[in-house]
Amino acid sequence: MHEPGPPRATSVGESVELAPRNPDTEGTYEWTLRSAPPESDAGAGDDPRSASAADEPVLLAGETSRDDAPVVHLRPDAPGTYVVTLDAPDESHRQRVRAFPDERRPVELRVPATDLPVDDADVDRVSLLWPHNDRLLARDRPTRDGDNWACDVQIPPGRHGFSFVANDDLGNGHRDEVTVPGPGRPRLSLSATVDEGDTAAPVVRIAADASAPPSLDDESGRTGGASPVDVEYLVDDRDASPETVERIESLAAEGGLSIPLSDLPSDGALRVHAVPHADRYGAAETVAIERDEAGDVAVSDSHALPDWADSPTIYEAFVRSFAGDTLPTTFREIERRVPYIESLGVDALWLTPVLASPTEHGYHVTDYYDTAADLGDREAFASLVEACHEAGIKVIFDLVINHTSRDHPAFQMHAAGVDAYADHYRRTDGAFDVTDTDWAELEDGDMPEYYFNWRRIPNLNFDSPTVREWLLDVVDEWSAVVDGFRADVAWGVPHGFWKEVADRVPDDCLLLDETLPHDPFYGEGQFDIHYDTSVYEALRAIGAGDAPADALADAFDRAAWLGFGDPTRQMRYVENHDEERYLAEYGRAALRAAAAATFTLPGAPLVYAGQERGNETYRGPIRWHDGDNDLTDFHRALAALREREPLLRDGAVDFEGRAADVSVVDGDAERVTAYERTAAEPVTEPGDQSVDAGGDSDSLLVVLNFADRPATVTVPARYETVLFADGRGAPADIEAADETVALDGVAVLR
């Protein structure tokens, strides 16, 4: 089947990639825009490739530039529903795109010329670099306006980081931030039940619990209230005829959707997508309805989290430095150290790339089917995976498919003009080159596309069915060996491709995205766990003394503002292989407090190998013989505490409430913060399964001190037992109400 996937949601001004699944590289495809909203300039049956203006509806041909391009991009010009059809080798398929109103607002980015790290007289040109232009240098150029460099843009509400880069040299970048006032994204959770009862018309009842975060304000960051949230239900066009889809969707009423069992397709399979929308739209959730051979109907979450991956503790190993500063790292050497990894109490081992590559870090892949020769063969890798499994540790594979090395044979043949590889890589205007590389031109003045200044890793072209087929095969190859994927540069790969990957991998395969900054739409039937860049950036700012410790509260809340619903789906970290070591930057006391934050907030804590040994070089060899054993034991104790206390894994977080009663008697109050972990509200999942995420009915108080000197704090009277004090000692009782607690860095109390 070459069906193009689920209905899609977007807003005016945003492009949506549409592609056949399981692509047939020899097949012929034709997309047609069948209908568009009345306000759209497109009419039914119009040539979808005829429009060219930026905000006109257009199905853009892919990099192949063929009329029968199998992958196209729909850019809506008006709110409403667009209906397209795909004539594929197997049959004709229907897909809808629901476009909500334009969320963008005009903004001027302005930076004083004196803020650029280059003498004004030496600045020839400036590039704007940020997520809104895919981190492509030289595409958007600010102009000089008096003593400033300025650029007019359109962006949605939020706090947006950007860089003005002088002379297209990343070393000459000035980072800044702009805040666009407005509402956050709504979010929802779905519940569904089968109500057969005694009635003549048994139904499946779907209900949405939708909520919206407060608006963003220039000064305070938050204001009260938000517009009421509506929910739009979209029946999957793959599962029923257009007439049945229309009939079912017409039954939606305030609060939910009831579907008569008689309206289910003959095979009983139906997927219903729910999209929350108010002033903005949010990520969709999905309910799957299925009838078994016995005729019984059940409902489920079609993209449920793997059972083993409920708030896992993840340990990242930079493979080629993991064995230390004497032995070269191999799969065998990592396997010999599995008992150490097991001793840390981790659930999953994330290995940086292990495939063939000319680089030490491995992110320049030259062969997707073979392991790096210096690490060992596939049999040795399988042995490592088995050893981890025997220790109760899952293995996460670093999946690098946004780009390849320019030394990959596919790129070499692409650059040399071999027809079969002509569409494998994205091309762009050679005027955008910022690396002074002599690129082989396939057309007049063109060059490979790359992000930032990454001249050795050209971007793959996902508009090519051959590339999609190739990379889906890579996913199949390794998902049979490992337990999950960490997707490198996930933000560079189309959403539609990740949706296909998520539907393709085994149910127990974890998908972890690298999206910078984190984006709720990568959780829309795609990834299970997301990089939490908001908490990461706050912990770095607190460590540096650029923000008070209480900034952690706003950073934690930001995920909800962005449109994420479940806080347990965030990966919390203080460093990784791309970042400087927290210890080297901010000191031991701040590291202990920051690490404790990652273990005592809901989500998946990440320990980057060496973090627990006192490493100060971000990719250097692990300090085995001279490591910091106290710091190692501290991380072990955090993992053990989190394992013992269900509230730390799944409970709710309250930065106000009783946590506000914590006061600093002696110490730097700006460097101390506290929060409660309490039982979460029961989560209702598809199938009416009530899950009490909190476990025990008590609550825990977490107090963090980022300062170099100890602090003495008072705590509310109800907290009588110290469960954890800087990683040392057994639980102890607090004998008097409003007792004071002394802490070097961390205390957890019941």
PyMOL commands that set and color helices and strands:
alter all, ss='L'
color gray80, all
select helices_A, chain A and resi 113-115+120-122+131-133+170-172+242-249+261-263+307-309+319-321+331-336+338-343+378-390+409-415+419-421+430-432+465-479+490-492+495-504+520-523+533-544+551-562+567-569+582-586+588-600+611-613+629-644+646-650+657-661+669-671
alter helices_A, ss='H'
color red, helices_A
select strands_A, chain A and resi 8-11+16-18+30-35+58-60+72-75+80-87+92-100+105-112+126-129+143-145+148-155+158-166+173-180+182-183+187-195+203-211+215-216+230-235+256-260+270-277+285-291+297-301+314-317+348-351+355-356+367-371+394-399+427-429+446-448+484-487+510-513+529-531+570-572+604-608+652-654+663-666+672-678+683-685+689-691+700-705+711-714+721-725+732-733+740-743+746-749
alter strands_A, ss='S'
color yellow, strands_A
deselect
rebuild
show_as cartoon
